[in-house]
Amino acid sequence: MNLNIKELDQLLNNLSIEALKEELKAYEIDTRSGVIKLIDKYKRKIQTYENELALWQLKCEFDSIFHDNQYILVGIDEVGRGPLAGPVVAAAVILPYDTNLVGLKDSKKLTEPKREKLYDQIQSNALGIGIGIVDADRIDEINILQATFEAMRHALSELKMDYDRVLVDGDKVIPKIQIRQEAIIGGDDKSASIAAASVIAKVTRDRMMKAYANTYDKYDWENNKGYGSQKHYEAIRNYGITPLHRKSFLKNEGIF
């Protein structure tokens, strides 16, 4: 079929990686400059996918050290320890060991559209997901570290199945949990299950902050997610604080 450049681009863009590899072979003898550029473009796409696949396989191999197909492994991560406003959110995720979530990594290193796409994929594939949310008042009451642990314990309690091992992102295990735990520094870049938890926690909290921004529209939470951006500080100075602000954090900065 003699396709023009635009039609060929549309065709190639809709193919799976394996189908794309085969389709490109048919156009390698095409001397049109536009086709040559398209082939280079889609070869780069294939290479990017293969690089991401290799990284995903490394994350799965890392997790296999702790489950070895004998134990049910939970990855747990949190988001929102540093903001001036909003909750800390933890997520606990159990993935099947044959899941393919190529491109999944630390949620902070993903674009928002990619996070949203992976969030949906994780929701569809995970064996279990638990979410724990601790609000600003509780953070002020017990401090952010203890609030983080509380959110993690709640996330684990929300899982609808038993588990044997817990991988926790960071350098501390969760107090008051009897199941065997491993603290993994940089776990959201090493572990498949922790990376999945980081995306679930991040998307959950970001959506909450965007919803809160509809009520408190002066603080730019839809963009800064409660962190201390210039617009956020300016709004605090001009309009004061909201019930969602962490007074202990603001006090430490000499604001409250």
C-alpha positions in Angstrom: 0.0 0.0 0.0 1.5 3.3 -1.1 0.9 5.6 1.9 1.9 9.2 2.1 4.1 10.4 5.0 1.2 11.5 7.2 -0.7 8.2 6.7 2.3 6.1 7.4 3.0 8.1 10.5 -0.5 7.4 11.7 -0.2 3.7 10.9 3.1 3.3 12.7 2.0 5.2 15.7 -0.9 2.8 16.4 1.1 -0.4 16.2 2.4 -2.5 19.1 6.2 -2.6 19.5 6.4 -6.1 18.0 4.2 -5.2 15.0 6.2 -1.9 14.6 9.4 -3.9 14.2 7.9 -5.9 11.4 6.3 -3.0 9.7 9.5 -1.0 9.6 11.2 -3.7 7.6 8.8 -3.1 4.8 9.8 0.5 4.5 13.6 0.3 4.8 14.1 0.4 1.0 11.8 3.4 0.7 14.1 6.3 -0.4 11.7 9.2 0.4 13.4 11.5 2.9 10.2 11.7 5.0 10.0 7.9 5.3 13.7 7.7 6.3 13.0 10.3 9.1 9.9 8.3 10.2 11.9 5.0 10.3 14.6 6.8 12.5 11.8 8.2 14.7 10.2 4.8 15.3 13.5 3.0 15.7 14.1 5.4 18.6 10.7 4.6 20.0 11.6 0.9 19.9 14.9 1.5 21.6 13.3 3.6 24.3 10.8 0.8 24.9 13.5 -1.8 25.1 15.5 0.3 27.6 12.4 0.7 29.7 11.7 -3.0 29.5 15.2 -3.8 30.7 14.7 -1.4 33.7 11.3 -3.0 34.5 12.8 -6.4 34.5 15.5 -5.3 36.9 12.8 -4.0 39.3 11.0 -7.3 39.1 14.2 -9.2 39.7 14.9 -7.0 42.7 11.4 -7.9 44.2 12.0 -11.6 43.5 14.9 -11.5 46.0 12.3 -11.0 48.7 9.5 -13.2 47.5 11.1 -15.9 45.3 7.6 -17.0 44.2 6.9 -18.2 47.7 5.7 -15.1 49.5 3.1 -12.4 48.8 5.0 -9.1 48.6 3.7 -5.7 49.4 5.4 -2.5 48.3 4.6 0.7 50.2 5.5 4.3 49.7 4.2 7.7 50.7 3.9 11.2 49.3 3.4 14.5 50.9 5.9 14.6 53.8 7.2 18.1 52.9 4.2 20.3 51.9 2.8 23.2 53.9 -0.7 22.0 53.3 -2.7 18.9 52.7 -2.4 15.3 53.9 0.3 12.7 53.8 -0.8 9.8 51.7 0.6 6.3 51.7 -0.2 3.4 49.3 0.4 -0.3 49.6 0.4 -2.4 46.4 0.6 -6.1 45.8 1.5 -6.9 42.1 1.3 -10.3 40.4 4.8 -11.4 39.6 4.2 -11.6 35.9 2.8 -8.1 35.5 4.2 -6.0 32.6 4.2 -2.3 33.6 7.0 -1.1 31.4 7.9 2.5 32.1 7.0 2.4 35.8 9.4 4.1 38.1 9.6 6.6 40.9 6.5 8.8 40.4 8.4 12.0 40.7 10.3 11.1 37.6 7.2 10.6 35.5 5.2 13.2 33.7 1.6 13.7 34.9 0.0 12.1 31.8 2.3 9.1 32.2 1.5 8.8 35.9 -2.2 8.9 35.2 -1.8 6.2 32.5 0.3 4.0 34.8 -2.2 4.6 37.7 -5.0 3.1 35.6 -2.7 0.1 34.6 -1.8 -0.6 38.2 -5.4 -0.4 39.3 -6.3 -2.9 36.6 -3.4 -5.3 37.3 -2.8 -5.2 41.0 -3.9 -8.0 43.3 -4.4 -5.6 46.1 -4.2 -1.8 46.8 -4.5 0.0 50.1 -4.4 3.7 50.7 -3.8 5.6 53.9 -4.5 9.3 54.4 -3.5 11.4 57.5 -4.7 15.0 57.5 -2.9 18.2 58.6 -4.4 18.3 62.1 -3.1 14.8 62.8 0.3 15.7 61.4 0.4 18.7 63.8 -0.6 16.5 66.6 1.9 13.6 66.2 4.6 15.0 63.8 5.1 14.1 60.2 7.2 11.0 60.7 4.6 9.4 63.0 1.8 10.5 60.7 3.7 8.9 57.8 3.9 5.6 59.7 0.2 5.9 60.6 -0.7 6.4 56.9 1.4 3.4 56.0 -0.3 1.2 58.6 -3.7 2.3 57.4 -2.8 1.5 53.8 -1.7 -2.0 54.8 -4.9 -2.5 56.7 -6.9 -1.6 53.6 -5.4 -4.5 51.6 -8.0 -7.2 50.9 -5.7 -10.2 51.1 -3.0 -11.7 53.3 0.7 -11.0 52.7 4.1 -12.2 53.9 6.7 -9.5 53.2 6.7 -5.7 53.1 9.1 -3.5 51.2 9.1 0.0 52.6 10.6 2.9 50.6 13.2 4.7 52.8 15.5 3.9 55.6 13.0 3.0 58.3 10.5 0.1 58.7 7.0 0.7 60.0 6.5 0.4 63.8 3.8 -1.8 65.1 3.8 -4.1 62.1 4.5 -7.8 62.8 5.0 -8.9 59.2 8.6 -9.1 58.1 9.7 -5.8 56.6 12.7 -4.5 54.6 13.5 -0.8 54.4 14.8 0.0 50.9 16.6 3.3 50.3 15.6 4.6 46.9 13.1 1.8 46.7 10.8 3.6 44.2 13.6 3.3 41.6 14.6 -0.3 42.6 11.4 -2.2 43.3 8.5 -2.9 41.0 6.0 -3.0 43.9 7.3 0.2 45.6 7.3 2.0 42.3 3.7 1.0 41.8 2.9 2.3 45.3 4.6 5.6 44.7 2.4 6.2 41.6 -0.8 5.3 43.4 0.1 7.6 46.4 1.2 10.5 44.1 -1.8 10.4 41.8 -4.2 10.0 44.8 -2.7 13.0 46.6 -2.4 15.2 43.5 -6.1 14.7 42.8 -7.0 15.6 46.3 -5.0 18.8 46.2 -6.6 19.8 42.9 -10.0 19.2 44.4 -9.1 21.3 47.4 -8.0 24.1 45.1 -11.6 24.5 44.0 -12.5 25.5 47.5 -9.3 27.4 48.4 -8.5 29.0 45.0 -5.9 31.6 46.2 -3.1 29.1 47.0 -2.4 27.6 43.6 -2.7 24.1 45.0 -3.6 22.8 41.6 0.0 23.5 40.6 2.1 23.4 43.7 0.1 20.6 45.4 0.5 22.3 48.8 4.3 22.7 48.6 5.9 26.0 49.4 6.0 27.8 46.1 6.2 31.6 45.7 2.5 31.8 44.9 1.6 29.7 47.9 3.7 31.9 50.3 2.2 35.0 48.8 -1.3 33.7 49.3 -0.6 32.8 53.0 0.7 36.4 53.6 -2.3 37.9 51.8 -5.2 35.6 52.9 -3.9 33.8 56.0 -4.0 30.0 56.4 -6.7 27.4 55.8 -7.9 24.4 57.8 -5.7 22.3 55.5 -2.4 24.0 56.4 0.1 22.3 58.7 0.5 24.8 61.5 3.6 23.0 62.9 5.3 23.4 59.5 4.4 27.1 59.3 5.5 27.7 62.8 8.9 26.2 62.0 9.2 28.7 59.2 8.2 31.6 61.4 4.9 32.1 59.6 2.3 31.0 62.1 
